[in-house]
Amino acid sequence: MDNYIENKMNVFSENFTPLWVDMLEELDELYNFPKNGNFLDIGCGYGILTNMFKQNYKYSELIGISPEKDIIEFIDSYYNDISFFPYKIEELTQYKEHFNFIFSRGSYRFWDNKLIGFKNVINSLKKDGIALIGGGFGNNVQKSRIKQARINIANALGKNNGKEGSVPYPTREELVLILKKAGIENFTFTPDDYTGLWIYIKK
C-alpha cells in the first residue's frame, strides 16, 4: 500500500507542482498571505501543497488534515516538520484561535457540513489571521497546461485519475448565505475574471 501511495503522490507532484507554483504566486499577489506563524492545510491530500508552503515560508507550525487515513499515515512519516491528522474539517475543534493562515484548495465542495466547516475555520483563526478557501488554478496557468497534466496523470495511473471530481462547487450566492450563517462577515471572493473561485476570510 505504501508503494502505491508514494507512486501516486510522486505522479501528482511531478505534474501539478509547476501549476501550483504559479497559482500560489498569483494568490499571494492578490492577498499577501502570512509567511510565518501557524499554518493549516485543509484537505491536504498527499501533502504536496503543504510541503510547498514549508519549503517557501517560515511557519513555526504546519498542520495538514484529511479524512483519508491511509494517506495521512504515510505522509505523516514521509514529510519532516509537518504534522498530518486524519480529521475532517467538521471535527477540527481543538485549535481555537490558533492559526495565522488557513489554506484549502479544492476540498470545501466535499465538506459534509459546510456551515460547521466554515465555523471551525473562523474559530481556528487567530485575530488578524486569514483563510483562503477555494479552487481552480488562476489566470497564470493556461488551460492547456492543466489538460496536459491531467492526461499525464491518467496515463501514469489509469483512466480518470487526473480529473477533477464531479462534485460541484457551491455558487457565490450559496456561499454568502453559508458564510453569514457561520458568523463570518469579513470575506471577499476572487475577481470575476479570475479562473476559479477563492474565498478570502479575515478574522
C-alpha positions in Angstrom: 0.0 0.0 0.0 2.8 2.4 0.9 4.5 2.0 -2.5 1.1 2.6 -4.2 0.6 5.8 -2.2 4.1 7.0 -2.8 3.9 6.4 -6.5 0.6 8.2 -6.8 1.9 11.1 -4.7 5.0 11.4 -7.0 2.9 11.4 -10.2 0.7 14.2 -8.8 3.6 16.1 -7.6 5.5 15.9 -10.9 2.5 17.1 -12.9 0.8 19.6 -10.6 3.6 21.2 -8.7 4.6 23.6 -11.6 1.0 24.7 -11.9 0.6 25.2 -8.1 3.8 27.3 -8.1 2.1 29.8 -10.5 -1.2 29.5 -8.7 0.3 30.4 -5.3 2.3 33.3 -6.8 -0.9 34.8 -8.2 -2.9 34.3 -4.9 0.0 35.8 -2.9 -0.1 38.9 -5.2 -3.8 39.2 -4.7 -3.9 38.6 -0.9 -0.4 38.9 0.6 -0.9 35.9 2.8 1.0 35.4 6.0 4.5 34.0 5.7 5.1 32.9 9.3 3.2 31.8 12.3 0.9 28.7 12.4 -0.4 27.2 9.1 -3.2 24.8 8.4 -3.9 23.0 5.1 -7.5 21.6 5.0 -8.0 18.6 2.7 -4.2 18.3 2.3 -4.3 15.2 0.1 -0.8 13.9 -0.4 0.7 16.9 1.4 2.3 18.3 -1.7 1.0 21.8 -1.3 1.5 21.7 2.4 5.2 20.9 1.8 5.5 23.7 -0.7 4.4 26.2 2.0 7.0 24.7 4.3 9.8 25.0 1.8 9.0 28.6 0.8 8.0 30.3 4.0 8.9 30.4 7.7 5.9 28.9 9.5 6.6 27.8 13.1 4.0 25.0 12.8 2.4 23.3 9.8 -0.6 21.0 10.1 -2.4 19.2 7.3 -5.8 17.4 7.7 -7.7 15.0 5.5 -10.1 12.1 6.3 -8.1 9.7 4.1 -6.4 7.8 6.9 -4.1 5.5 4.9 -2.6 8.5 3.0 -2.3 10.6 6.2 -0.4 7.8 8.0 2.0 7.6 5.1 2.7 11.3 4.5 3.0 11.9 8.3 6.1 9.7 8.3 7.2 10.9 4.8 7.5 14.6 5.4 9.6 16.2 8.1 8.4 19.0 10.4 4.7 18.8 9.2 2.0 17.1 11.3 -0.8 15.4 9.4 -4.0 14.2 11.0 -6.9 12.1 9.7 -9.6 14.8 10.5 -12.5 16.2 8.7 -12.9 20.0 9.0 -16.1 19.4 10.9 -14.0 17.6 13.6 -11.5 20.4 14.0 -12.5 22.0 17.3 -9.3 21.8 19.3 -7.4 24.7 17.7 -9.3 27.7 18.9 -7.7 31.0 17.7 -4.5 29.0 16.8 -3.7 29.6 13.1 -2.3 32.7 11.3 -3.1 31.2 7.9 -5.6 28.6 6.9 -5.5 27.3 3.3 -7.6 24.8 1.4 -7.5 24.1 -2.4 -10.4 22.0 -3.8 -11.7 20.5 -0.6 -14.6 22.6 0.5 -17.1 21.2 -2.0 -16.5 17.8 -0.3 -17.2 19.0 3.3 -20.1 17.1 4.7 -21.4 20.1 6.6 -20.1 23.4 5.1 -21.7 25.5 7.8 -19.9 23.7 10.6 -16.7 23.6 8.4 -16.6 27.4 8.0 -17.5 27.9 11.7 -14.4 25.8 12.5 -12.3 27.8 10.1 -13.2 31.2 11.7 -12.9 29.8 15.2 -9.5 28.3 14.5 -8.1 31.6 13.1 -6.1 34.0 15.4 -7.1 37.6 15.4 -6.0 39.2 12.2 -5.4 35.7 10.7 -6.6 35.0 7.2 -8.1 32.0 5.4 -8.0 31.2 1.7 -10.6 28.6 0.7 -11.2 27.8 -2.9 -10.4 26.0 -6.1 -9.1 26.5 -9.6 -5.6 27.3 -10.9 -5.9 31.0 -11.5 -5.2 33.1 -14.6 -1.4 32.4 -14.6 -2.0 28.8 -15.5 -3.2 28.1 -19.1 -5.9 25.6 -19.6 -3.6 23.7 -22.0 -1.1 23.1 -19.1 -3.9 21.8 -16.9 -5.2 19.5 -19.6 -1.8 18.1 -20.3 -1.1 17.5 -16.6 -4.3 15.5 -16.3 -3.5 13.5 -19.4 -0.1 12.7 -17.9 -1.6 11.6 -14.6 -4.3 9.5 -16.3 -1.6 7.8 -18.5 0.6 7.1 -15.5 -2.1 5.9 -13.1 -5.1 4.8 -15.1 -8.2 6.4 -16.6 -9.9 9.1 -14.6 -7.1 9.6 -12.1 -6.3 13.1 -13.4 -9.7 14.5 -13.5 -11.3 17.0 -11.1 -14.1 15.4 -9.1 -17.7 15.5 -10.3 -18.9 17.1 -7.1 -19.8 20.8 -7.9 -18.6 23.8 -6.0 -21.3 25.9 -4.3 -22.2 29.1 -6.1 -21.2 32.5 -4.7 -24.8 33.1 -3.7 -24.9 29.8 -1.7 -21.5 30.6 -0.1 -22.6 34.1 1.0 -25.5 32.5 2.9 -23.3 29.8 4.5 -20.6 32.3 5.5 -23.0 34.7 7.1 -24.7 31.9 9.0 -21.3 30.9 10.2 -20.8 34.3 11.6 -18.2 35.4 9.0 -18.7 38.9 7.9 -15.2 39.9 6.6 -14.9 38.0 3.4 -14.4 38.6 -0.3 -14.2 36.5 -3.5 -11.6 36.5 -6.2 -12.4 38.9 -9.0 -14.9 37.9 -11.7 -12.2 37.5 -14.3 -10.2 35.1 -12.0 -10.2 31.5 -13.3 -11.6 29.6 -10.3 -13.1 30.8 -7.1 -11.4 31.6 -3.8 -12.9 33.0 -0.6 -10.7 35.4 1.3 -11.6 35.5 5.0 -10.1 37.9 7.6 -10.6 37.4 11.3 
